[in-house]
Structure formats: structure tokens, C-alpha cells
Amino acid sequence: MTVSANNNYEISLLHHVVFWLIYFLFNTFRWGIYYNDYLLSLKGNLLGFPIHMVLCYLTIYFLIPKFIFKRKFFLFSISLLSLIFFMVWIKYIATYLLISQNVWPEGPETTRFTLNWAIVMMLGELYVISFVTAIKITVDWLRENRRSTQLKKAQLESELRFLRTQISPHFLFNTLNNIYSLSLEKSDKVPETIIKLSEFMKYLLYGTHKDKHSLKKEIDCIENYIALESIRHGDKLKLEMEINGESKEKKIRPMILIPFIENAFKHGANQSVNSVEIKIFLNIEGDLLKFKVTNTMPSEQLNKHEVGGIGVSNVKKRLSLSYSKNDYHLNIKKKSNKFIVELNLKLT
């Protein structure tokens, strides 16, 4: 009862045959040495193994699903013990008629059916059932764990695709409008703006498919995003950005940081006709990233109960799926007229 070669943890007919054949040969050899009679051991195992198999398969494929999964433990215990006693009784009759009237050659004396014999035989069958059930439960756990891992991975990919579609359309529309306005003014900023937009879109389309990538790429993306948004908002935007530490060798999940930046502009600068302050602080100390974004909020946003947008909620889910609880700490709060995001993240 091993797993299949394709790592899907499926138990095939071949696995059943191989398992019982190995177990049969081992038991025959073991008792043959004990009896000093391999023929007697072979006869006993040829009779006993069908009983083992019936008990094991009825337990794992009928009794456990019918009773254990429904939390009917008492009924399961009674049913299992009754089944074992019945099969032991059959074993006694078959041994007595087909092999020897001494049904317990390894016992203390020549024995027919006695209570002691029945108890010992039932304990032996319980051992076999427990062994096979343990294998079945382990394989089922491995299969379920693999399925859960695949579902989490698919969910992460889905969340990331959602983030890309959320940021791209409205940001692209606004940036193209900015480029159009700059072109009417015959501004020298047009080529630079187009290049930054191209780099940003290239990152969204092709740079976010890996499980983890360079923190430097995420920072470059943030800088391009900020540069493009700064052109749009002009003098009403008061932006401070500070980056400390070495980022080239550090790895991070893609698009973990930029949704917080996008959220600061979307719910800060984009919602206000007055001047808006956005402060971005990013510090790398060894394997620890300290990231903080603060933006002032327009008055109409202050009374809203929602903290952050869809993108922020999305990143929360991705953090919980991508990192253990000990590897990150996220704090999002409103303070006075400011919206503050603080993220401490362990890098790899």
C-alpha cells in the first residue's frame, strides 16, 4: 500500500497485491522458523490471510466511513469487535477441519476453542487492522495535504491575477490621458513617461509570474508607479520617499508592496482636490523589511468605516497564504486624518 509513482498518492490494485504478497511471505517465513515447519506455516497463512484481508477492507472501506466519519464511535467499536469475533470463529472452524485439531500450536498447550484463544486471535486481528488502517490514513492525509497545497497555490495565482487586473485598467487610462496632455503641450517629459509606463506594464505582465522575485524589481516598479502618478497630480502632491538598505539579493512575493502604494494614491490623492501628503518608508535590515506608507485622507473619506480597498484586502489574504504568522506583521490604521500601513516582513 505505497503511493503511486506520479506522486498523486493513489493506491492502485498493484499496490494492494504487492503489499499483501510481501506481508504473506514475511509472515510465512517468520512462523515457519518459529514452528520449524514451513508447510504448517504456509497452510496457516493461506487460511488466515483471506480473513485478514476481509477484516481490513471491511474496516477501512465500510465501518470507518459509516461510523467514524459520522462520529458514531460506540457503534463502530461494537461492530468491529463483533466482526472480528465472527471471523475468528470461522478461522477456528476452518483450522480445525482443514489443518489440525490443535488450532493454537504456538499456545501453552494443545488447544481447541477457548476464551483465551479467542482473545489472543482477536488481538492479532486488531494488530493487522490497525497496521493497514494506519497506512490508509497516512496515504489519505498525504493526498489531502497535496490537494490543499495545490488549492492554495491556485488561489495565490488567482489573487495575483486579480491584483494585476485591478491596478492596470484605471492606472493605464489615467497615464495615457497624462501622456496625451503632455503631448499637446509638447512637453519633453513625453518620452520618459512612455518608457516608465512601458516598464511598469512589462513588470505587471511578465515580472509577476514567479513564486518569488527580487525585491529590487518590486522597488523599481514602485518608483515607476510613483513617477507616473506624480506627473498626473503635479504640485498638489507632496511626496516623500525614503529607501534604505540593500535589496538586490533579497526575495519577496510579487506585488506585495505596490497595492499599498496604489491604495495611498487611490484613496488619497485621487479623492482630493486639495494638497495631499504621501510618505513612503522602506528599510532593509538583514532579512527584515520594514515598510510604511502614510497618506492624508480627504474629509469625505474620514468617516468611512472601511480601512483600505479591495487591493489591501487581497494582499492580506496573499500574505496569510504566502508567509507564516511569524514571518510578517501587518498593521493598518487610521490616525487623525491619516491612513497608515506598516508591514514588517521576513525576506529570503
N, C-alpha and C positions, 0 to 999 in steps of 0.2 A: 504494500500500500504506500508506495512512494509517489512523488509528483511527476507529472509529465515533463518531457524534455523541453517543451516550449514555454515553461515557467508559468503556465496558466493554472497550475495546481489542480488539474483534473485527474481523478482516479479512473483509469481505464480497466477493461476486462483483463488485459495482460498483467496489470499491476496486482490485481486480485489473485490471479493464477500463480504468479511468481512468489507473492507473499506466502500463500498457503503452502506451496511446494517447499519453500525454504524452511518454513516452520515445521512442516511434516517431517522432513529429513532430519532436522535438528532434534526433534522430539524422539524420533525412532532411534537415532544413534545414541541419544542420552539414556533412554530407558533400556536399550539393548545392552549397554555397558553395565547398567545397574542390575538387570536380571541375569546378565551373562547368557542371554538368549535373544538373539536378534529377531528370530522368527516370531517369538511371542510378542516382542515389542512391535513388530510390523503389524501383526494381527490386531493388537490392541489399538494402535493408532489408526489403522484402516477403519475400525469400528468407531473410535472416538472422534475423529476429525469431522465427519459429517455432522455430528452432534454439536461440536464447537462452532461450526460454520452456521448451522441453523440458529443457534442461540445468539451469535454475534450479529448476524444480519437482521434477525427479528428485533434485536435491541436497538441497533443504530438507525434502522430504516422504518421501524414501526413504533416501538414502545417510546423511544425518546421524542420523536415528533408528536406522538399522540398525547403523551402525558407531561414530559419535562417542559416542552415548549409552551404548554398551557398551564404550567406551574401546579400540576396535579402530582405532587411528589409521593404522597402516600399510596395512591393507586398505582404509580409506577413501581414502587417497591414491592407491593403485593403481587402485581402482575409478573414482575421479573423473577421473584422467588418461586412463584407457582410454576412458571415456565421452566425454570432450572430444575425444580424438583421432578416435574413430569419427564423432562429429558433424561435426568439421571436414572429415573425408574426404567425408562426404555433402554438406557445403556446397561443397566443391571440385567434385564431380561436377555438382551442380545448377547452380552458377555457370557452369561450362564449357559445359553443354548448353543452358541457358535464357537466359543473359545475354551472356557474352563468353568467348572463349578466353583472354583476359587476365584471370586470376582475381584479380590484385593490381594494380589500376590506380593505387593510391597508392604502390606499391612503387618500388624504384630502377630497374626495367626490366620489360619485358613478361615476365610470369611465368606458368608453369604450376605444377604441384605440385612444390614443393621443400621441403627441410627447413627453410630459413629462413622460408618462407611458413607452413608448418605451426606452427612455434614462435610466430610473431607472432600467428597466428589463435588459437592455444590460450591465449596470454596475454590476448588480448582477451576471450575467453570467460570466463577466470578473473576478469577485472575485473568483468564483468557479474554472474557468480555471486556474487562477494564482496559487491558492492553490494546485491543483492537479499537475500542471506543476512543481511547486517548489519541491514537493515530488519526482517526477520522476527525476528531475535534481540532487537532493541530492543523490538518490539511484544510479544513473549512476555515479556520482562523487565518491561515496564510492567504487563502483565496479572497476572503473578505477584506483583509488588510490591503492586498494588491488592488482590489476593486476600489476601495476607499481612496488609496493613493492616486489612482488614475482619475477618479472623480475630482479630487482636489486639484490635480494638475489641469484638467479640463476647465474647472471653474476659474483657476488663475488666468488661463489663456483667454477665457471669455471676458473676465473682468478687464484684462488689459486691452482687448479689442474694443470694449465699451469705452474705456478711457480715451483711446485714440479717436474714436468717432465723436466723442463728446467735445474734445478740445479742437479738433481740426476744422469743422464746418464754420462756426461763427468766428473763430480766430482768423481763418483764411479769408472769409468775406470782409472782415474789418481791415485786414492788412492790404488786401487788394484795393480797397477803397482809398487807403492811405497812399498807396503807390500811384493810384490814378490822380489823386490830388497833388502829389509831388510832381508828377509828370506835367500837369497843367501849369504848375509854377516853374517848370524847367529846372527843378532842384537837382543839385549834384548828389543828393542822397539816394536817388532812384536806383542806380546800380548796386550800391551797398545794401539797400533794403531788399532788393530782389535776391541777392546772394544769401542774406541771412534767412529770408523766407525759404529759399531752396534748401539750405542746410537743416532748417527746423523740420520741414516736411520730409526730408530724407531720413532724419532721425526717427520720426513717427512711423514711417512706412517700413524702414529696413533695419533700424537700430534697436528695436524693442522686442525682437523675437527670441533672443536668447534668455535662458533662465536667469542669468546674472551677467552684468556687463560692467565696464569701467565706470567708476564714479565720475571720472573726468568727462566722459561723454554726457552724463546727466547734467553736470555743471555747465558744459558748453551749450547744451540745449536750453538751460535756464537763462543763460546770458543772451542767447539769440532771441528768446521769447521776450525778455525784458527790453532789449533794444528795439524790437518791433513795436511793443506796446508804448514805449516812451515816445516814439515818433507820433503815435496817434494822439496821446494825451498832452504832449507839449509841456508848457510851463505850469499847468495846474497840478502836475505830478511831481511830488518831492520824494525822490527815491534815494535810499541809502543801501548799499550792498557791501558786505564785508566777507571775504573768504580767506580762511587761514588754514595752513597745513598742506600736506602732500596728498594728492588724490589719484595719481596715475596708477599706482599698484593696488588700489582698493576696488572691491567689487560691491555692487548693490543691485537689487531688483530694479528692472527698468520702470521708469515713470512712477517712482515712489514719491519724489520730491516735487516735481513740476505741477501736479494738481493743486498743491497748496499755494504755489505762486499764482497759478491761473485763478484760483479762488479769491486771492487777495485783490486781483485786478477786477474780476467779475463782480464781486460784491462790495468793492471799494471804489476804485477809480471809475468804473463803468456806470455806477449808480449815482454818481455825484457830479453836480455842476460846479462845485467849489473845489478848492485845492485839497489834495489827498496825499497823505504820507504813507509810504510803504517802506518798511525796513526789513532787510533780509540778512540774516547772520548765519554763516556756515563755518564750523570749526572742526578740524580733523585732528584728534589726539590719539595717535597709535591706531587701535582698531575701533575707536569710538567716534561716531559722527554726532555732533551737536548742531541741530538745525532749528532756526527760529524765524518765523515770519510774523510781522506785525503790520496791520493796516488800519487806518482810521476808517470809521464807518459813517456814511451819511445818516442824517437824523431819521429818515424813513426806514432804515434798516435796524435801528437800535431796539425797537420794540418787538422785533420778530423773535420767536422762541427757538427757531431752528438755528443750530450752530453749524455753519458750513453748508456747502451744497452737496449735490449728488456725487461730485468727484471726490470730496472729502470722505463721504460715507464709503465710497468704493475703495479708497486707499486703506481705510480702517480694516475692511474685510481682507484685502490683499496682505496687509501686514500680519493679521492674525493667522492667515494660511501659510505665509511665507517664512515667518520667523517665530521662534518660541517666545513665550512670555518674558523670559529672562533676557532676551536679546534686544528688546526695544521698549521704549516708554513714550507714549504719545499723550500730550496734554493740550486740549483745545478749549479756549475760554473767551468770554467777553469781559472786558475790564474798562469801565467808563465808556468812552466812545471808540474803543479799540477792540479789534479781533486779533487774538494771539494764538499761534500754533507753535508748539515746542515738541520736537522729536529728538530723542536720543536713540541712536541705532548702532548696534554692533556690526561692524563691517567684516568682510572676509577678503 
